[in-house]
């Protein structure tokens, strides 16, 4: 059985590269990893954008580059940082928000694990419950309005077809020890899931029926010691298919072929970075949540606007 599992994993790793090339993610076949100098702007460090919250989480952006986040440590409205840098409230007070993302329908989809539901916010005013009796951690929404979310305690990834009047939960994966962050490739054909406990970042192909296939480890996070937790958390991609994942050590950047390019140290040595999103003018800033504050830094490559 062990040999069979190893053979299957190796086969899936080979398929990964083929799929990434098919999806337009692999831009060259150079043997060199992508170094951090290819993504970080020289002389540009972290800039604090908001502070005074209990625990910031759930970073996301709209297509214009306005940035959104939640104070997950309190019952408060979602916060919005405009292109002018001003912080304002967006919507009603909500408790325990851990994931946010806009859909193509301009609704803001919201994970609320503590209140066991996923909601949608329209225009910053009207709140609608999409599903309840779930404990979502993080979510993504595809261009054709299919929602995927992680449920850490059950070790599952779920799918919801948002176009259907009756919202049906479908289990599309199980077995990742602590599924946490979740992201899509720029073209949306591939799904990534981070594991808060183990080192692996998992890769899936999204099939035509919106199920997931070709599950395999995409890359391995660096950890502090042999038995340390990775604390893999929120994640995002840039427009060239590089994948950024929050972890215990900082933000770990993988190139499109799953090779680790390096670790971007977080802005606050006393607090881990738990969530991130490309946002701001031209989507050229990487925003992160660390402790009770939000920071950003300019990047060479923009994000994809979701």
DANORZI-V899283 format. One record per backbone hydrogen bond with DSSP energy under -0.5 kcal/mol. NH is the residue of the N-H (numbers start at 1). CO is the residue of the C=O. E is the energy in kcal/mol with one decimal. If there is no record, write none. Layout:
((NH;CO;E) (NH;CO;E))
//
This chain:
((5;1;-2.5) (6;2;-2.3) (7;3;-2.5) (8;4;-2.2) (9;5;-2.4) (10;6;-2.5) (11;7;-2.3) (12;8;-2.4) (13;9;-2.2) (14;10;-1.8) (15;11;-2.1) (16;12;-2.1) (17;13;-1.3) (18;14;-1.6) (19;15;-3.0) (20;16;-3.0) (21;17;-2.1) (22;18;-2.3) (23;19;-2.6) (24;21;-1.2) (25;20;-3.1) (26;20;-0.9) (27;25;-0.8) (35;33;-0.8) (36;261;-0.6) (38;35;-1.8) (39;36;-1.7) (40;36;-2.6) (41;298;-1.1) (44;41;-1.9) (45;43;-0.6) (47;296;-2.7) (49;294;-3.1) (50;294;-1.5) (53;292;-2.0) (56;291;-3.2) (57;70;-2.2) (58;98;-0.5) (60;68;-2.0) (62;66;-1.9) (65;62;-1.4) (67;81;-2.5) (68;60;-2.8) (69;79;-2.0) (70;57;-2.7) (72;55;-1.9) (72;70;-1.1) (73;55;-0.8) (74;71;-1.7) (76;74;-1.0) (76;94;-1.9) (78;90;-0.9) (79;69;-2.9) (80;88;-3.0) (81;67;-3.2) (82;80;-0.6) (82;86;-2.2) (85;82;-2.1) (88;80;-2.4) (90;78;-2.9) (91;124;-0.5) (94;76;-1.9) (98;111;-1.7) (99;111;-0.8) (101;109;-1.7) (102;61;-0.5) (103;107;-2.4) (104;142;-0.5) (106;103;-1.8) (108;121;-2.4) (109;101;-3.1) (109;107;-0.7) (110;119;-2.8) (111;99;-2.8) (112;110;-0.5) (112;117;-2.3) (113;96;-0.8) (114;96;-0.6) (116;113;-0.7) (117;112;-2.1) (118;131;-2.5) (119;110;-2.1) (120;128;-2.6) (121;108;-2.5) (122;120;-0.5) (122;126;-2.9) (123;121;-0.6) (125;122;-2.1) (126;122;-1.6) (128;120;-2.7) (130;118;-2.8) (130;128;-0.5) (131;118;-1.5) (133;116;-1.5) (134;116;-0.9) (137;150;-3.1) (138;150;-0.6) (140;148;-2.2) (142;146;-2.6) (145;142;-1.8) (147;160;-2.9) (148;140;-2.3) (149;158;-1.8) (150;138;-2.2) (151;156;-2.6) (155;151;-0.8) (155;152;-1.0) (156;151;-1.8) (157;173;-2.4) (158;149;-2.8) (159;170;-2.3) (160;147;-2.5) (162;145;-1.6) (162;160;-0.9) (164;161;-1.1) (167;165;-0.8) (168;166;-0.5) (170;159;-1.8) (172;157;-2.7) (172;170;-0.5) (173;157;-1.4) (175;155;-2.0) (176;155;-0.5) (179;176;-0.7) (180;194;-2.7) (183;192;-2.0) (185;190;-1.9) (188;185;-1.3) (191;204;-2.4) (192;183;-2.8) (193;202;-2.0) (194;181;-2.1) (195;200;-0.8) (196;178;-2.7) (196;194;-0.5) (201;219;-2.2) (202;193;-3.1) (203;216;-2.8) (204;191;-2.1) (205;213;-3.0) (206;189;-2.4) (207;205;-0.7) (207;211;-2.8) (210;207;-2.1) (213;205;-2.2) (216;203;-1.6) (218;201;-4.1) (219;201;-1.1) (221;199;-2.4) (228;225;-1.3) (230;197;-1.5) (231;196;-2.1) (232;195;-1.1) (233;246;-2.4) (234;274;-2.1) (236;244;-2.0) (238;242;-1.9) (239;302;-2.9) (241;238;-1.9) (243;254;-2.1) (244;236;-3.1) (245;252;-2.2) (246;234;-2.9) (247;250;-1.4) (248;230;-2.7) (251;264;-2.9) (252;245;-2.8) (252;250;-0.7) (253;251;-0.5) (253;262;-2.5) (254;243;-3.0) (254;252;-0.5) (255;259;-3.0) (258;255;-2.3) (261;253;-3.5) (262;253;-1.0) (264;251;-3.4) (265;263;-0.7) (269;267;-0.5) (271;268;-1.7) (273;247;-0.5) (274;272;-0.6) (274;289;-2.2) (275;289;-0.8) (277;287;-2.0) (279;285;-2.7) (280;65;-2.0) (283;280;-2.5) (284;281;-1.4) (285;279;-1.9) (286;297;-2.9) (287;277;-2.9) (287;285;-0.8) (288;295;-2.6) (289;275;-2.4) (290;288;-0.5) (290;293;-2.4) (291;272;-0.6) (293;290;-1.6) (294;50;-2.6) (295;288;-2.2) (296;47;-1.8) (297;286;-1.2) (299;284;-3.0) (300;39;-2.5) (303;283;-2.2) (304;237;-0.6))
//
